[in-house]
Amino acid sequence: MTNPLSGKVVIITGASSGIGAAAARSLAQYGCKLTLAARSVDKMQALASELPTESLVVRADMTEPSDINSMVEQTLEHFGRVDVMFANAGIFIHGDFIANDINDISDMITINVDAVMRCAHAVIPIMKAQGSGDILVTSSVAGHEKLHRGPAYGASKHAIETFVNTLRRQVAADGIRVLSLAPARVANELWNLTDPEEIEKVSVGDQHFLKVEDVAEAAAYMLSRPRRVTIRNLVMIGTKQDV
Ligand SMILES: NC(=O)c1ccc[n+]([C@@H]2O[C@H](COP(=O)([O-])OP(=O)(O)OC[C@H]3O[C@@H](n4cnc5c(N)ncnc54)[C@H](OP(=O)(O)O)[C@@H]3O)[C@@H](O)[C@H]2O)c1
């Protein structure tokens, strides 16, 4: 059976940890060539050294528009094309809105919304010229439900859901798919969960969290559907999480 992901060039933002790093491992197993982008270069270099396929490590701060453009340009220069933009980098600020620092909230909107739009804006002309491409965004269940514990985070992910669902129609005729993957809680650094035993307990045991590998496999599934199929929004929740 042919593997539709083999040889695809994928840019992953937020590749230094969590979902992005797990997606890098999974997509490399399927034969993708990867640009790993984030600020933590050491972590990405360590990850790149264990991947079975070619990868390019790019330091890119999602709050710096020139870094985003440079990330895409370096990918094009190195690999000659961009098949997938996995706009995954994001931060999570929750709790009492008024207790949050408004500058931190503003940075979150820049990373979770503005940078995702910049990533899409930078690759669409390339994908149009190629006649195909996929833009996959890591959203959240907070982009589907109105979760009162994180008003600004939920607003950022609702914004991105609207962006995905509407952009999709503007670029579909060019062979570009726009996809949103919306997990609920994932046991990783974002929740300060790094101990493997604790991760196993809250995911496999309690079923209150997903594992990063669950989300990475869902990303690979969405990207490997035949070109005629767009999984526009995929929501995934730990089976016993009360959301
Ligand atoms: N974990 C969850 O429960 C959960 C649930 C639903 C959705 N999500 C979404 O999943 C995505 C990935 O998060 P995660 O769970 O994998 O958390 P994570 O382990 O904390 O990873 C976040 C990633 O984003 C990168 N990042 C943060 N700020 C950045 C910036 N200014 N510029 C460039 N990269 C930046 C980080 O890299 P550097 O620090 O090295 O730059 C890191 O690679 C986010 O969009 C998040 O909203 C997570």
The ligand as an SDF file (V2000), in Angstrom:
LIG
                    3D

 48 52  0  0  0  0  0  0  0  0999 V2000
   -1.6220   20.4650   26.2160 N   0  0  0  0  0  0  0  0  0  0  0  0
   -2.9160   20.6470   26.1410 C   0  0  0  0  0  0  0  0  0  0  0  0
   -3.6820   20.2920   27.0440 O   0  0  0  0  0  0  0  0  0  0  0  0
   -3.5160   21.2710   24.9000 C   0  0  0  0  0  0  0  0  0  0  0  0
   -4.8900   21.1040   24.6790 C   0  0  0  0  0  0  0  0  0  0  0  0
   -5.4610   21.6880   23.5620 C   0  0  0  0  0  0  0  0  0  0  0  0
   -4.6950   22.3980   22.6800 C   0  0  0  0  0  0  0  0  0  0  0  0
   -3.3570   22.5550   22.9240 N   0  0  0  0  0  0  0  0  0  0  0  0
   -2.5900   23.3460   21.9560 C   0  0  0  0  0  0  0  0  0  0  0  0
   -1.5210   22.5500   21.4870 O   0  0  0  0  0  0  0  0  0  0  0  0
   -0.5060   23.4020   20.9790 C   0  0  0  0  0  0  0  0  0  0  0  0
    0.8350   22.8700   21.4010 C   0  0  0  0  0  0  0  0  0  0  0  0
    0.9350   22.9310   22.8010 O   0  0  0  0  0  0  0  0  0  0  0  0
    1.4910   21.7400   23.6870 P   0  0  0  0  0  0  0  0  0  0  0  0
    0.3600   21.1480   24.4080 O   0  0  0  0  0  0  0  0  0  0  0  0
    2.3360   20.8680   22.8800 O   0  0  0  0  0  0  0  0  0  0  0  0
    2.3360   22.5710   24.7710 O   0  0  0  0  0  0  0  0  0  0  0  0
    3.8910   22.7640   25.0030 P   0  0  0  0  0  0  0  0  0  0  0  0
    4.5340   21.4510   25.2500 O   0  0  0  0  0  0  0  0  0  0  0  0
    3.9760   23.8220   26.0400 O   0  0  0  0  0  0  0  0  0  0  0  0
    4.4420   23.3000   23.5950 O   0  0  0  0  0  0  0  0  0  0  0  0
    4.2740   24.6070   23.1570 C   0  0  0  0  0  0  0  0  0  0  0  0
    5.1950   24.8160   21.9680 C   0  0  0  0  0  0  0  0  0  0  0  0
    4.9820   26.1370   21.4710 O   0  0  0  0  0  0  0  0  0  0  0  0
    6.2450   26.7700   21.3500 C   0  0  0  0  0  0  0  0  0  0  0  0
    6.1460   28.2000   21.5910 N   0  0  0  0  0  0  0  0  0  0  0  0
    5.6450   28.8550   22.6630 C   0  0  0  0  0  0  0  0  0  0  0  0
    5.8060   30.1800   22.5290 N   0  0  0  0  0  0  0  0  0  0  0  0
    6.4440   30.3690   21.3340 C   0  0  0  0  0  0  0  0  0  0  0  0
    6.9120   31.5090   20.6310 C   0  0  0  0  0  0  0  0  0  0  0  0
    6.7910   32.7530   21.1150 N   0  0  0  0  0  0  0  0  0  0  0  0
    7.5190   31.3230   19.4440 N   0  0  0  0  0  0  0  0  0  0  0  0
    7.6920   30.0720   18.9430 C   0  0  0  0  0  0  0  0  0  0  0  0
    7.2600   28.9710   19.5570 N   0  0  0  0  0  0  0  0  0  0  0  0
    6.6640   29.1190   20.7430 C   0  0  0  0  0  0  0  0  0  0  0  0
    7.1440   26.1280   22.3880 C   0  0  0  0  0  0  0  0  0  0  0  0
    8.5080   26.1890   21.9730 O   0  0  0  0  0  0  0  0  0  0  0  0
    9.6210   27.1760   22.5420 P   0  0  0  0  0  0  0  0  0  0  0  0
    9.2910   27.4770   23.9620 O   0  0  0  0  0  0  0  0  0  0  0  0
   10.8680   26.3630   22.3640 O   0  0  0  0  0  0  0  0  0  0  0  0
    9.5850   28.3570   21.6490 O   0  0  0  0  0  0  0  0  0  0  0  0
    6.6680   24.6800   22.3360 C   0  0  0  0  0  0  0  0  0  0  0  0
    7.3450   23.9780   21.3300 O   0  0  0  0  0  0  0  0  0  0  0  0
   -0.8580   24.8080   21.4270 C   0  0  0  0  0  0  0  0  0  0  0  0
   -1.4130   25.5290   20.3430 O   0  0  0  0  0  0  0  0  0  0  0  0
   -1.9040   24.5760   22.5060 C   0  0  0  0  0  0  0  0  0  0  0  0
   -2.8030   25.6580   22.6190 O   0  0  0  0  0  0  0  0  0  0  0  0
   -2.7550   21.9970   23.9980 C   0  0  0  0  0  0  0  0  0  0  0  0
  1  2  1  0
  2  3  2  0
  2  4  1  0
  4  5  1  0
  4 48  2  0
  5  6  2  0
  6  7  1  0
  7  8  2  0
  8  9  1  0
  8 48  1  0
  9 10  1  0
  9 46  1  0
 10 11  1  0
 11 12  1  0
 11 44  1  0
 12 13  1  0
 13 14  1  0
 14 15  2  0
 14 16  1  0
 14 17  1  0
 17 18  1  0
 18 19  2  0
 18 20  1  0
 18 21  1  0
 21 22  1  0
 22 23  1  0
 23 24  1  0
 23 42  1  0
 24 25  1  0
 25 26  1  0
 25 36  1  0
 26 27  1  0
 26 35  1  0
 27 28  2  0
 28 29  1  0
 29 30  1  0
 29 35  2  0
 30 31  1  0
 30 32  2  0
 32 33  1  0
 33 34  2  0
 34 35  1  0
 36 37  1  0
 36 42  1  0
 37 38  1  0
 38 39  2  0
 38 40  1  0
 38 41  1  0
 42 43  1  0
 44 45  1  0
 44 46  1  0
 46 47  1  0
M  CHG  2   8   1  16  -1
M  END
$$$$
